[in-house]
Amino acid sequence: MQTVTSHSPRKNQQSKVVTKSLHPRNLHRHGYDFPALVASYSSLASYVKKNDYGKLSIDFSEPVAVKTLNSALLKHHYAIDNWDIPEGALCPPIPGRVDYIHYIADLLKIELPVTTGRSTKPTISLLDIGTGANGIYPLLASQVYGWQCVGSDINQTSLDNVAEIISKNKSLTDRFTLRLQTDKNHIFAGIIQDGDYFDVTVCNPPFHSSLEEAQKGSQRKLTNLARNRGEQHSQHSSKSTKLNFGGAGAELWCNGGERLFIKKMINESKTFAKQCHWFTTLVSKSDNLKPSRKLLQKIGATDIREIEMSQGNKITRILAWTFS
């Protein structure tokens, strides 16, 4: 269910999409089928147990359990084998990540019922900024929609891990390539090359400005996850230094946090306006939307979209813009 507010086409057009639940094409909108997941990925079995309400679940405060659930979800629903990440790397929640991809498909006016499978010939090109060690957005976009994807990152070790995942999945080898960003002061420069054209870029920016802020955010996430599944979670049920979804360095925090990162992205996107149709990014903090929209108007974006996604108790926003 969603409400769309739009205006007639004009310069600096803005529209807002508000959703009440996961995207209609999201396979996870009815929760997790743990028996089926265990049948596909037996390693998950040791982490599945009944919660206080008699429902099957896992301990979402345990990083290994969350990572194992991800491996099971990717194998069972998306035919991705041998997905793994190094200890401490960001472990993304699959339902929210694939939601982003589905709404990007809507932005590009693409509809693909899940039951039909992915297309046989890539027709869309996607660039993921900061793909991390998990490579989740290109992995999902490749498998669900058959898109041609490029993942970029400033960390060679992260890219090496994604390359290992790609090498173990033949369906990905001709759809997912990797590029190293050698200059931490740039986002698109050095990644978008002469002759490139991308239909869309995606990004999950480092939204914290310090390690301490990231730890507090993880604690809130633990509490919300527990509440959403009818469980209880206390401040003392996990170590203060443990991030349940992992994440280190540039994956979770950077100087200036999310606001400065998005500001850099917006300013640099203007340079590559002719090489990309839609630029998009997640915006976790609503206070960062207004200055971002103001900057986009200032530099001449012709269409600005805001997509608000509700995932349990969490609200996530996609900011999209184009110069076309």
Backbone bond lengths (Angstrom), bond angles and torsions (degrees), N, CA, C in turn:
res aa  C-N    CA-C-N  psi(-1)  N-CA   C-N-CA  omega(-1)  CA-C   N-CA-C  phi
1 M - - - 1.459 - - 1.513 109.12 -
2 Q 1.305 118.59 133.67 1.438 120.49 -179.38 1.522 110.53 -152.70
3 T 1.313 114.87 155.02 1.446 122.42 176.12 1.507 108.69 -117.72
4 V 1.306 117.18 129.78 1.457 121.56 -178.25 1.514 109.35 -114.88
5 T 1.319 116.10 125.51 1.455 122.26 174.26 1.511 107.78 -112.92
6 S 1.319 117.68 124.18 1.458 120.02 -176.90 1.513 110.10 -140.84
7 H 1.316 114.05 169.30 1.453 121.62 178.93 1.518 108.58 -127.80
8 S 1.296 116.94 162.84 1.459 120.44 176.72 1.516 109.03 -63.99
9 P 1.352 118.93 147.73 1.454 122.25 -176.52 1.533 111.34 -56.56
10 R 1.321 114.01 130.22 1.452 121.09 174.82 1.513 107.97 -165.83
11 K 1.303 116.27 170.13 1.447 119.67 179.49 1.523 109.24 -61.17
12 N 1.359 114.49 140.10 1.455 121.57 -179.29 1.532 112.08 60.72
13 Q 1.313 115.80 32.51 1.457 119.96 176.49 1.514 109.53 -58.15
14 Q 1.339 117.69 139.28 1.445 122.25 176.36 1.521 108.88 -129.47
15 S 1.319 116.13 141.16 1.459 120.33 174.63 1.513 108.75 -144.84
16 K 1.309 115.91 157.07 1.458 120.82 -176.95 1.512 109.76 -132.35
17 V 1.328 116.34 132.23 1.452 123.08 177.09 1.521 107.81 -113.42
18 V 1.322 118.00 126.06 1.458 121.89 -179.44 1.525 108.74 -116.04
19 T 1.312 117.90 124.47 1.463 122.18 -178.27 1.521 110.13 -109.56
20 K 1.334 116.19 151.22 1.460 121.17 -179.11 1.529 112.29 -103.03
21 S 1.303 118.03 -13.24 1.458 121.18 -179.21 1.514 108.40 -159.44
22 L 1.324 116.34 -172.82 1.454 119.53 177.71 1.527 110.58 -61.50
23 H 1.313 116.00 155.97 1.466 122.54 -178.72 1.535 110.35 -55.08
24 P 1.332 117.94 144.26 1.471 120.88 -179.35 1.518 113.82 -55.61
25 R 1.347 117.88 -27.97 1.464 119.79 179.54 1.524 112.51 -90.08
26 N 1.308 117.56 1.00 1.463 120.79 -178.14 1.529 110.03 -75.11
27 L 1.313 116.33 121.75 1.466 121.56 -177.67 1.524 113.07 -66.49
28 H 1.327 117.50 -14.08 1.460 121.42 -173.23 1.526 112.95 -104.69
29 R 1.326 117.16 11.61 1.465 119.53 -174.97 1.526 112.39 -68.44
30 H 1.338 118.09 -16.11 1.469 120.71 178.59 1.527 111.59 -106.91
31 G 1.331 116.89 13.82 1.460 119.89 178.90 1.523 112.76 95.36
32 Y 1.320 115.35 -170.54 1.466 121.53 -176.65 1.528 111.09 -100.60
33 D 1.322 116.05 134.60 1.464 122.12 173.77 1.517 106.99 -93.95
34 F 1.327 116.69 87.37 1.462 120.40 -172.83 1.527 113.95 -63.56
35 P 1.333 120.47 -39.80 1.468 118.76 176.54 1.531 112.13 -58.61
36 A 1.335 116.91 -41.82 1.464 120.08 179.43 1.520 111.15 -67.66
37 L 1.326 116.07 -38.73 1.466 119.86 179.49 1.525 111.00 -65.75
38 V 1.306 116.49 -41.36 1.470 120.60 178.28 1.519 110.79 -65.31
39 A 1.330 116.52 -36.87 1.459 120.20 178.60 1.524 110.91 -63.79
40 S 1.321 117.06 -33.71 1.461 121.29 179.72 1.521 112.35 -84.20
41 Y 1.334 116.12 -29.21 1.467 120.71 -174.69 1.528 107.71 -141.13
42 S 1.307 116.06 90.55 1.467 121.67 -171.22 1.526 113.72 -62.28
43 S 1.316 117.88 -24.56 1.468 120.46 -179.07 1.523 111.96 -63.13
44 L 1.321 117.09 -19.73 1.455 120.56 -179.37 1.525 112.02 -73.20
45 A 1.310 117.22 -23.39 1.468 121.86 -172.00 1.526 113.02 -54.26
46 S 1.315 118.20 -40.73 1.464 120.97 -175.69 1.521 113.34 -69.14
47 Y 1.343 117.09 -12.92 1.468 120.54 -178.57 1.527 113.07 -103.07
48 V 1.319 117.14 -7.95 1.459 121.53 -177.29 1.522 110.20 -92.41
49 K 1.321 115.34 129.60 1.462 120.65 178.18 1.528 109.08 -152.07
50 K 1.300 116.62 166.04 1.453 120.71 177.85 1.520 110.12 -80.16
51 N 1.331 115.21 138.30 1.459 119.01 176.91 1.527 109.86 -87.49
52 D 1.318 116.90 -171.64 1.464 121.23 -176.61 1.525 112.93 -64.07
53 Y 1.328 116.64 -16.78 1.462 120.79 -179.87 1.527 112.08 -101.89
54 G 1.323 116.02 9.66 1.456 120.47 176.92 1.509 114.96 79.30
55 K 1.340 117.04 12.93 1.459 121.64 -179.95 1.523 110.61 -100.87
56 L 1.333 115.89 142.49 1.456 120.03 177.37 1.525 110.40 -67.91
57 S 1.319 116.32 136.69 1.453 121.23 179.78 1.525 108.72 -161.18
58 I 1.330 116.29 -174.26 1.461 121.88 172.15 1.527 107.34 -128.81
59 D 1.310 116.80 170.86 1.460 121.68 175.79 1.525 107.57 -85.52
60 F 1.325 115.96 102.98 1.458 120.20 -176.44 1.520 113.43 -74.27
61 S 1.325 117.01 -0.45 1.466 119.70 174.49 1.522 111.75 -89.29
62 E 1.339 116.41 -7.39 1.461 121.25 -179.06 1.532 110.48 -100.19
63 P 1.324 118.26 113.45 1.468 121.60 -177.67 1.525 114.23 -55.10
64 V 1.331 117.48 -40.16 1.470 119.94 -177.91 1.524 110.37 -66.52
65 A 1.325 116.74 -38.67 1.468 120.24 178.30 1.526 110.72 -64.53
66 V 1.332 116.81 -42.31 1.465 120.90 179.94 1.526 110.41 -65.43
67 K 1.322 116.08 -42.83 1.468 119.86 179.16 1.532 110.99 -63.35
68 T 1.325 116.71 -40.51 1.462 120.24 179.70 1.528 110.66 -66.40
69 L 1.330 117.06 -38.47 1.460 120.33 175.68 1.521 110.44 -60.79
70 N 1.322 116.76 -43.34 1.469 120.01 178.25 1.522 111.58 -59.81
71 S 1.316 116.15 -44.02 1.470 120.05 179.40 1.523 110.64 -60.00
72 A 1.329 115.46 -39.90 1.461 120.08 179.57 1.528 111.32 -67.91
73 L 1.332 116.93 -44.05 1.458 120.74 179.24 1.521 111.69 -61.78
74 L 1.323 116.26 -43.81 1.460 119.86 -178.18 1.525 111.62 -67.58
75 K 1.316 117.09 -34.99 1.466 119.93 178.28 1.521 111.45 -74.10
76 H 1.333 116.10 -46.33 1.467 120.30 -173.79 1.527 112.35 -70.82
77 H 1.326 116.96 -44.00 1.470 120.39 -173.24 1.531 114.14 -97.21
78 Y 1.345 117.45 -26.33 1.462 119.09 -170.98 1.534 114.25 -125.51
79 A 1.341 116.15 9.23 1.467 121.64 175.23 1.526 112.49 54.83
80 I 1.331 116.52 38.31 1.458 121.87 176.22 1.525 108.05 -108.16
81 D 1.310 116.46 115.03 1.462 122.20 -178.30 1.527 110.69 -95.85
82 N 1.332 113.94 156.15 1.470 121.71 170.28 1.531 113.20 57.94
83 W 1.342 116.80 34.94 1.461 118.80 174.79 1.516 109.17 -75.53
84 D 1.295 116.59 131.56 1.464 120.97 179.75 1.517 108.61 -156.93
85 I 1.317 116.94 157.24 1.454 122.70 177.14 1.524 109.18 -135.78
86 P 1.327 117.82 153.45 1.464 120.83 178.27 1.528 110.64 -66.57
87 E 1.308 116.26 157.38 1.460 120.71 177.23 1.534 109.89 -58.85
88 G 1.323 115.87 131.81 1.456 120.30 178.79 1.509 114.55 92.10
89 A 1.342 117.96 -10.92 1.468 120.68 179.64 1.523 110.35 -76.71
90 L 1.315 115.98 156.09 1.454 121.72 -179.09 1.529 110.86 -63.30
91 C 1.330 115.80 126.37 1.465 121.74 179.76 1.521 108.07 -109.53
92 P 1.317 118.69 101.26 1.465 122.10 -170.15 1.524 113.21 -79.50
93 P 1.332 118.20 141.85 1.461 121.01 173.63 1.529 109.97 -71.24
94 I 1.309 116.94 119.86 1.459 122.08 -173.25 1.537 113.34 -61.56
95 P 1.346 120.01 -44.87 1.471 118.89 -178.19 1.525 113.07 -56.33
96 G 1.330 117.17 -44.00 1.453 120.10 -179.77 1.509 113.28 -69.66
97 R 1.323 116.48 -35.85 1.468 120.30 -178.98 1.525 111.23 -69.92
98 V 1.312 117.45 -42.37 1.467 118.73 179.81 1.525 110.36 -72.27
99 D 1.344 117.72 -25.63 1.461 120.30 174.59 1.528 110.56 -59.90
100 Y 1.323 116.26 -43.91 1.467 121.48 177.20 1.526 110.41 -55.22
101 I 1.326 116.25 -46.31 1.465 120.66 -178.75 1.529 110.74 -64.14
102 H 1.318 117.99 -41.18 1.468 120.38 179.28 1.530 111.33 -63.67
103 Y 1.317 117.20 -40.14 1.465 118.85 179.65 1.522 112.12 -73.43
104 I 1.319 116.54 -27.20 1.468 119.52 172.33 1.527 109.39 -67.00
105 A 1.325 116.68 -38.82 1.466 120.32 176.35 1.523 110.29 -60.88
106 D 1.326 117.36 -40.35 1.466 120.53 176.27 1.522 110.73 -63.32
107 L 1.328 116.40 -41.26 1.459 120.89 179.17 1.521 110.68 -59.90
108 L 1.330 116.27 -37.22 1.461 122.24 179.51 1.526 112.42 -86.56
109 K 1.335 115.59 4.10 1.468 122.13 179.10 1.527 112.19 61.70
110 I 1.318 114.50 44.75 1.462 121.45 178.74 1.521 108.63 -116.29
111 E 1.315 116.98 129.65 1.453 122.12 176.03 1.521 108.63 -121.14
112 L 1.311 114.96 128.01 1.463 119.49 179.33 1.526 108.80 -141.09
113 P 1.334 118.62 100.16 1.463 119.69 175.53 1.519 109.93 -55.90
114 V 1.304 116.00 137.27 1.464 120.49 -176.41 1.519 112.10 -56.92
115 T 1.343 116.89 -34.45 1.458 120.77 -175.90 1.522 113.10 -68.68
116 T 1.335 118.31 -14.85 1.462 119.10 -176.69 1.527 112.31 -87.11
117 G 1.328 117.05 -12.29 1.458 118.92 -177.73 1.508 111.67 76.72
118 R 1.315 116.04 175.05 1.462 120.39 -176.23 1.519 111.49 -81.35
119 S 1.316 115.70 159.30 1.458 120.99 -178.90 1.518 110.19 -70.85
120 T 1.329 117.39 159.52 1.460 121.61 -176.84 1.520 112.46 -88.55
121 K 1.325 117.48 -18.10 1.455 121.01 -178.57 1.519 109.77 -129.31
122 P 1.348 117.66 121.94 1.460 119.47 -179.23 1.524 111.34 -60.63
123 T 1.321 115.55 128.89 1.458 119.87 178.26 1.521 111.46 -119.32
124 I 1.317 117.03 -10.22 1.461 123.19 -178.55 1.516 109.19 -123.51
125 S 1.329 115.91 139.20 1.463 121.12 178.21 1.522 109.26 -114.68
126 L 1.329 116.52 126.13 1.458 123.07 -176.03 1.518 110.90 -121.10
127 L 1.332 116.76 138.74 1.465 122.80 174.59 1.520 108.89 -115.72
128 D 1.323 116.20 125.60 1.457 121.93 177.58 1.522 109.25 -103.48
129 I 1.326 116.62 118.49 1.456 121.66 178.27 1.528 109.28 -89.35
130 G 1.326 116.92 118.65 1.457 120.94 -178.54 1.515 112.18 76.05
131 T 1.321 115.96 55.58 1.471 120.33 -175.09 1.517 112.88 -67.61
132 G 1.360 117.46 -20.21 1.455 121.06 177.31 1.511 113.36 69.41
133 A 1.316 115.67 -170.30 1.459 120.83 179.13 1.515 111.66 -79.79
134 N 1.357 117.24 -13.50 1.466 119.74 -176.94 1.523 113.41 -92.50
135 G 1.345 117.78 -26.60 1.465 120.99 178.17 1.511 114.87 57.87
136 I 1.324 116.75 29.69 1.461 119.24 -163.61 1.528 114.41 -67.49
137 Y 1.326 118.65 -41.39 1.468 118.96 -176.60 1.527 112.54 -65.25
138 P 1.329 119.91 -49.65 1.467 118.73 176.45 1.529 113.15 -62.77
139 L 1.336 116.56 -35.94 1.462 118.85 178.34 1.526 110.53 -59.75
140 L 1.317 116.79 -48.14 1.457 120.62 -178.54 1.529 112.00 -69.52
141 A 1.331 116.55 -42.80 1.468 119.71 179.89 1.518 111.49 -63.18
142 S 1.329 116.93 -37.07 1.461 121.17 178.77 1.518 111.66 -66.82
143 Q 1.318 116.26 -43.75 1.454 120.37 -174.29 1.526 113.53 -81.66
144 V 1.330 117.25 -35.84 1.466 119.41 -177.90 1.526 111.58 -81.01
145 Y 1.346 116.54 -43.25 1.457 120.37 -173.78 1.522 114.15 -114.93
146 G 1.321 117.84 -8.55 1.456 119.76 179.79 1.512 113.93 73.52
147 W 1.322 118.66 25.69 1.457 121.76 -178.08 1.522 112.12 -77.57
148 Q 1.321 115.29 155.64 1.463 122.01 173.42 1.524 107.28 -86.13
149 C 1.319 117.64 124.88 1.462 121.01 -171.22 1.521 113.03 -126.47
150 V 1.333 114.73 145.88 1.457 123.02 171.92 1.523 107.37 -123.40
151 G 1.323 116.40 129.89 1.455 121.20 176.32 1.512 109.68 -111.45
152 S 1.332 117.29 130.54 1.461 120.91 -179.96 1.521 110.40 -118.67
153 D 1.328 115.74 153.56 1.461 120.35 177.78 1.521 109.18 -163.42
154 I 1.341 116.54 157.91 1.464 120.67 177.15 1.530 111.88 -90.11
155 N 1.336 116.23 -5.47 1.463 121.52 -176.18 1.527 110.28 -108.91
156 Q 1.320 116.61 112.73 1.463 120.59 -178.45 1.527 111.62 -64.93
157 T 1.334 116.91 -35.55 1.458 120.33 179.35 1.525 111.06 -61.80
158 S 1.334 116.18 -39.89 1.465 120.19 177.26 1.521 110.86 -63.16
159 L 1.332 116.32 -44.79 1.464 120.07 179.60 1.527 111.42 -64.29
160 D 1.333 116.70 -36.08 1.466 120.30 178.19 1.523 110.69 -62.46
161 N 1.324 116.57 -37.65 1.458 119.62 179.29 1.520 111.03 -67.03
162 V 1.339 116.36 -42.62 1.472 119.54 177.94 1.524 110.47 -64.74
163 A 1.324 116.42 -38.40 1.469 119.98 178.25 1.525 110.83 -60.40
164 E 1.320 116.01 -35.20 1.466 120.34 178.07 1.532 110.45 -66.67
165 I 1.312 116.82 -40.70 1.464 120.36 177.61 1.527 110.50 -63.23
166 I 1.328 115.87 -45.46 1.470 120.55 179.61 1.525 110.86 -59.28
167 S 1.330 115.99 -42.57 1.470 120.36 -176.91 1.526 112.74 -63.36
168 K 1.332 116.48 -21.74 1.459 120.53 -178.60 1.529 112.85 -97.11
169 N 1.329 115.95 4.81 1.465 120.66 179.28 1.526 109.14 -134.09
170 K 1.314 116.83 101.50 1.464 121.71 -174.13 1.523 112.41 -59.67
171 S 1.325 116.90 -31.38 1.467 119.47 -178.16 1.519 112.27 -66.92
172 L 1.333 116.86 -16.52 1.463 120.90 -177.40 1.520 113.90 -95.49
173 T 1.327 117.40 -19.15 1.465 120.01 -169.31 1.527 114.09 -62.45
174 D 1.323 117.86 -28.04 1.467 119.95 179.84 1.528 111.92 -105.27
175 R 1.342 117.47 9.61 1.459 120.99 -177.11 1.533 113.50 -125.23
176 F 1.303 118.16 -8.85 1.461 120.69 -172.21 1.528 109.07 -139.78
177 T 1.334 116.40 112.60 1.466 121.53 177.28 1.527 109.53 -120.17
178 L 1.321 116.32 163.81 1.462 122.10 -173.08 1.521 111.53 -125.36
179 R 1.341 116.33 145.47 1.455 121.45 177.43 1.525 109.70 -137.52
180 L 1.328 115.89 137.43 1.462 122.50 -179.32 1.520 110.42 -92.31
181 Q 1.332 116.23 129.23 1.464 121.49 172.75 1.532 107.67 -89.22
182 T 1.316 116.67 113.59 1.465 120.97 -175.11 1.524 112.90 -91.84
183 D 1.325 117.63 -8.16 1.460 121.51 -179.09 1.523 109.12 -122.20
184 K 1.330 117.12 108.18 1.464 120.95 -176.43 1.526 113.17 -65.57
185 N 1.316 117.43 -12.86 1.462 121.02 179.41 1.529 112.84 -85.28
186 H 1.330 116.69 -4.77 1.462 120.59 -179.61 1.522 110.72 -121.19
187 I 1.317 114.93 156.43 1.463 121.70 179.45 1.526 111.25 -115.32
188 F 1.327 116.62 -54.67 1.466 120.96 179.26 1.531 112.23 -96.50
189 A 1.307 116.92 -36.20 1.469 120.55 179.60 1.525 109.41 -61.93
190 G 1.329 115.94 132.92 1.453 120.80 -177.01 1.519 112.92 90.07
191 I 1.323 117.00 -15.61 1.470 122.09 178.16 1.525 110.16 -107.24
192 I 1.326 117.66 -53.70 1.463 121.00 175.35 1.522 108.15 -76.53
193 Q 1.315 116.26 117.43 1.452 122.22 -172.58 1.526 111.40 -102.68
194 D 1.325 115.89 165.58 1.461 120.69 176.64 1.521 109.68 -56.21
195 G 1.316 116.43 132.33 1.457 120.45 179.62 1.517 114.20 90.17
196 D 1.334 117.52 -10.42 1.466 120.59 178.21 1.515 110.86 -74.51
197 Y 1.327 115.61 146.88 1.459 121.15 167.16 1.519 107.65 -144.20
198 F 1.337 116.03 125.11 1.456 122.09 179.11 1.529 109.71 -114.27
199 D 1.321 114.91 137.64 1.452 119.38 175.33 1.525 110.55 -72.76
200 V 1.336 116.30 -30.91 1.462 119.59 -176.16 1.524 110.59 -160.19
201 T 1.317 115.93 148.17 1.462 121.22 169.37 1.525 107.62 -114.52
202 V 1.324 116.10 148.04 1.459 121.66 175.42 1.520 108.43 -126.67
203 C 1.317 116.03 158.05 1.461 119.13 -178.85 1.525 109.98 -162.84
204 N 1.313 116.17 138.39 1.454 123.51 168.84 1.521 105.94 -113.76
205 P 1.324 117.95 89.45 1.466 120.67 -170.57 1.519 112.81 -68.54
206 P 1.329 116.91 155.15 1.466 119.76 172.93 1.520 108.67 -65.94
207 F 1.321 116.97 110.87 1.459 119.67 -168.25 1.518 114.58 -94.59
208 H 1.331 118.65 -5.79 1.461 120.44 177.71 1.521 110.55 -105.46
209 S 1.319 115.66 156.20 1.464 120.83 179.16 1.518 113.18 -101.36
210 S 1.358 116.90 -3.17 1.465 120.39 179.77 1.519 109.91 -159.78
211 L 1.346 116.58 164.16 1.453 121.64 177.25 1.525 110.95 -63.59
212 E 1.325 117.02 -40.91 1.459 120.84 -179.45 1.522 111.23 -60.30
213 E 1.319 116.68 -42.80 1.461 120.97 178.82 1.519 110.94 -64.28
214 A 1.340 116.76 -38.16 1.465 121.13 179.04 1.524 110.90 -64.89
215 Q 1.325 117.32 -39.45 1.465 121.16 179.37 1.529 111.67 -64.81
216 K 1.334 116.29 -40.08 1.463 119.88 177.76 1.529 110.18 -64.77
217 G 1.323 115.79 -38.89 1.461 119.76 178.34 1.513 111.94 -64.06
218 S 1.321 116.39 -37.65 1.463 120.62 178.77 1.519 110.84 -65.54
219 Q 1.337 116.45 -38.82 1.460 119.96 178.50 1.527 111.00 -61.98
220 R 1.327 116.66 -42.78 1.457 120.25 177.58 1.521 110.85 -62.85
221 K 1.333 115.93 -39.03 1.467 120.20 -179.88 1.527 110.68 -63.64
222 L 1.322 116.64 -42.42 1.459 120.87 178.57 1.529 110.86 -59.34
223 T 1.317 115.95 -45.76 1.454 120.90 -178.88 1.523 111.37 -63.39
224 N 1.328 116.97 -44.25 1.465 121.12 -179.63 1.518 111.95 -65.19
225 L 1.343 116.74 -40.87 1.461 120.26 178.37 1.519 110.79 -62.06
226 A 1.336 116.48 -44.18 1.453 120.54 -179.38 1.531 110.84 -63.51
227 R 1.322 116.73 -44.47 1.462 120.94 -179.64 1.526 110.72 -63.23
228 N 1.343 116.60 -39.18 1.455 121.06 -177.50 1.521 112.28 -66.41
229 R 1.322 116.93 -24.37 1.469 121.38 -178.30 1.532 112.11 -106.24
230 G 1.328 116.88 15.16 1.451 120.13 177.08 1.501 113.20 71.16
231 E 1.348 116.97 27.18 1.456 121.38 -179.77 1.517 109.07 -112.75
232 Q 1.310 115.79 176.98 1.441 121.48 176.26 1.510 109.35 -119.22
233 H 1.343 115.57 143.34 1.453 120.00 178.18 1.513 108.30 -141.96
234 S 1.321 116.39 128.17 1.457 120.86 -178.95 1.513 110.51 -108.75
235 Q 1.321 115.59 166.53 1.451 121.58 178.71 1.515 110.86 -62.12
236 H 1.332 116.91 -22.50 1.459 120.02 -174.02 1.528 113.10 -98.85
237 S 1.317 116.84 1.84 1.463 119.22 -175.70 1.517 113.21 -84.19
238 S 1.328 118.54 -4.83 1.457 121.59 174.85 1.505 109.22 -145.35
239 K 1.310 116.73 154.48 1.451 121.42 -179.51 1.517 110.19 -67.42
240 S 1.327 115.58 143.27 1.463 119.79 -176.18 1.510 112.64 -64.11
241 T 1.332 116.90 -23.63 1.464 119.55 -177.89 1.521 112.52 -93.93
242 K 1.317 117.67 0.92 1.468 120.77 -176.25 1.518 110.72 -94.70
243 L 1.325 117.18 127.21 1.455 121.59 174.37 1.523 107.49 -100.93
244 N 1.336 117.07 118.44 1.457 118.48 -171.87 1.516 113.19 -64.64
245 F 1.327 117.68 -25.10 1.454 119.85 175.95 1.520 111.25 -106.16
246 G 1.331 116.76 13.44 1.459 120.35 177.95 1.510 112.18 66.83
247 G 1.321 114.93 -158.32 1.454 120.55 178.52 1.508 110.90 109.33
248 A 1.317 116.30 130.67 1.454 120.92 -179.45 1.510 109.89 -143.66
249 G 1.316 115.12 154.78 1.455 120.47 174.82 1.508 112.76 52.59
250 A 1.332 115.41 -127.76 1.466 121.61 -173.87 1.521 113.38 -65.15
251 E 1.325 119.21 -13.59 1.462 120.37 180.00 1.526 112.07 -70.19
252 L 1.333 117.35 -33.61 1.452 120.37 -173.99 1.519 115.21 -119.59
253 W 1.318 118.54 -27.37 1.460 118.36 -178.04 1.522 111.33 -147.09
254 C 1.320 114.84 154.87 1.457 121.96 177.30 1.524 107.99 -157.35
255 N 1.300 117.70 163.69 1.457 121.19 177.82 1.524 110.01 -59.19
256 G 1.319 115.79 126.21 1.463 119.82 -178.54 1.509 113.80 89.05
257 G 1.346 117.03 -12.15 1.454 121.03 177.21 1.523 114.09 62.50
258 E 1.312 114.70 -157.55 1.459 121.77 -175.14 1.527 112.78 -60.74
259 R 1.336 117.09 -42.06 1.463 119.93 -174.82 1.514 112.08 -60.63
260 L 1.337 117.72 -46.56 1.460 120.48 -178.69 1.522 110.85 -68.61
261 F 1.333 117.08 -38.03 1.467 120.30 179.84 1.525 110.56 -61.87
262 I 1.340 116.54 -46.83 1.457 119.94 -179.78 1.522 110.83 -66.03
263 K 1.317 117.19 -36.49 1.459 120.59 176.99 1.525 110.80 -60.05
264 K 1.328 116.83 -44.96 1.462 120.83 177.18 1.525 110.85 -62.13
265 M 1.326 116.24 -41.85 1.460 121.19 -179.25 1.525 110.89 -62.16
266 I 1.333 116.59 -45.47 1.456 120.97 -179.16 1.524 110.83 -62.88
267 N 1.315 117.02 -48.56 1.464 120.53 -179.25 1.524 111.98 -60.14
268 E 1.329 116.24 -40.82 1.466 119.78 -177.53 1.523 112.09 -76.30
269 S 1.328 116.93 -25.52 1.465 119.77 -178.60 1.525 111.26 -62.90
270 K 1.308 117.29 -31.20 1.461 121.03 -179.72 1.532 111.54 -58.06
271 T 1.332 116.01 -36.70 1.465 121.05 -179.88 1.522 111.77 -64.10
272 F 1.327 116.29 -29.43 1.467 121.20 -175.70 1.530 111.82 -110.11
273 A 1.332 115.81 25.54 1.463 121.42 -176.97 1.519 112.97 -57.81
274 K 1.334 117.38 -32.26 1.460 120.98 -177.71 1.530 112.89 -87.55
275 Q 1.340 116.53 -3.21 1.460 119.91 -178.49 1.527 112.60 -112.94
276 C 1.314 115.99 5.57 1.465 119.86 177.34 1.514 109.42 -152.12
277 H 1.323 116.21 135.84 1.464 119.88 179.13 1.520 111.02 -77.95
278 W 1.338 116.74 -60.67 1.460 121.23 -179.05 1.530 110.51 -115.68
279 F 1.322 115.39 131.83 1.459 121.98 168.96 1.531 106.73 -103.91
280 T 1.335 117.09 135.40 1.460 119.41 179.03 1.522 110.25 -139.46
281 T 1.325 115.40 157.33 1.455 121.38 174.11 1.518 109.58 -155.33
282 L 1.314 116.22 150.53 1.455 120.33 169.87 1.524 108.25 -73.89
283 V 1.321 116.76 145.56 1.464 122.51 174.38 1.521 106.89 -129.02
284 S 1.320 116.73 106.81 1.459 120.56 -175.66 1.522 112.65 -80.39
285 K 1.320 116.67 -29.88 1.463 120.91 -176.48 1.525 109.69 -105.81
286 S 1.325 116.18 116.78 1.465 120.56 -175.34 1.522 112.20 -60.57
287 D 1.321 117.31 -28.04 1.467 120.22 179.50 1.528 112.52 -64.36
288 N 1.326 116.69 -16.74 1.458 120.06 -178.89 1.526 112.93 -87.45
289 L 1.323 117.13 -7.34 1.462 119.92 -177.39 1.523 112.57 -72.33
290 K 1.310 117.31 -47.58 1.464 120.58 -175.64 1.526 112.38 -59.91
291 P 1.339 119.52 -50.36 1.469 117.91 178.15 1.519 113.11 -64.95
292 S 1.316 117.34 -29.81 1.459 120.41 178.05 1.526 111.12 -68.19
293 R 1.332 116.54 -44.78 1.458 119.91 177.80 1.522 111.19 -63.75
294 K 1.308 116.57 -39.45 1.465 121.01 179.66 1.521 111.13 -62.48
295 L 1.337 116.17 -41.62 1.456 120.87 178.57 1.525 110.70 -67.05
296 L 1.323 116.97 -40.76 1.465 120.75 178.83 1.522 111.39 -61.43
297 Q 1.303 117.01 -41.21 1.460 120.60 177.30 1.530 110.30 -63.69
298 K 1.321 115.33 -40.12 1.461 120.56 -177.81 1.522 112.29 -63.61
299 I 1.349 117.10 -39.06 1.464 119.38 -176.06 1.519 112.87 -90.54
300 G 1.348 117.17 1.41 1.457 119.69 170.90 1.509 117.66 98.34
301 A 1.332 118.69 21.58 1.465 119.56 174.18 1.525 109.22 -61.26
302 T 1.320 117.20 134.09 1.465 121.29 -175.89 1.518 113.26 -92.32
303 D 1.306 116.96 -15.88 1.464 121.05 179.02 1.525 107.66 -150.21
304 I 1.318 116.46 126.02 1.461 122.17 -179.64 1.523 107.99 -124.45
305 R 1.322 116.81 126.13 1.457 120.81 -179.31 1.532 109.55 -120.91
306 E 1.306 114.91 144.43 1.465 121.14 174.26 1.522 108.45 -126.22
307 I 1.319 116.94 120.28 1.467 122.32 -179.03 1.521 107.70 -114.61
308 E 1.311 116.88 119.43 1.463 121.67 -178.95 1.519 109.47 -103.24
309 M 1.321 116.99 122.81 1.460 122.11 -176.74 1.522 109.70 -112.71
310 S 1.328 116.24 131.12 1.455 121.87 176.19 1.518 108.74 -101.98
311 Q 1.329 115.39 122.22 1.466 121.03 179.84 1.520 107.68 -129.04
312 G 1.336 115.63 89.31 1.453 119.64 -174.17 1.517 109.61 69.37
313 N 1.332 116.18 -123.75 1.456 120.88 179.28 1.518 112.81 -90.90
314 K 1.306 116.48 0.59 1.462 121.11 -175.12 1.527 111.09 -102.85
315 I 1.330 115.35 136.99 1.458 121.59 174.52 1.527 107.85 -110.03
316 T 1.316 116.51 123.54 1.459 122.08 177.25 1.517 108.64 -122.09
317 R 1.311 116.21 143.29 1.460 120.78 -177.42 1.518 111.15 -120.63
318 I 1.322 114.96 141.74 1.458 121.38 171.29 1.519 107.33 -107.28
319 L 1.306 117.05 126.46 1.453 122.26 173.05 1.513 107.42 -104.90
320 A 1.330 116.99 124.64 1.468 122.15 -178.49 1.510 109.69 -127.44
321 W 1.331 115.64 143.20 1.460 119.68 179.05 1.529 111.06 -150.58
322 T 1.314 115.30 156.40 1.457 121.06 179.04 1.517 109.18 -144.55
323 F 1.323 115.25 157.93 1.467 121.97 176.50 1.525 110.31 -110.01
324 S 1.326 116.60 1.94 1.462 121.27 -177.03 1.523 110.04 -71.23
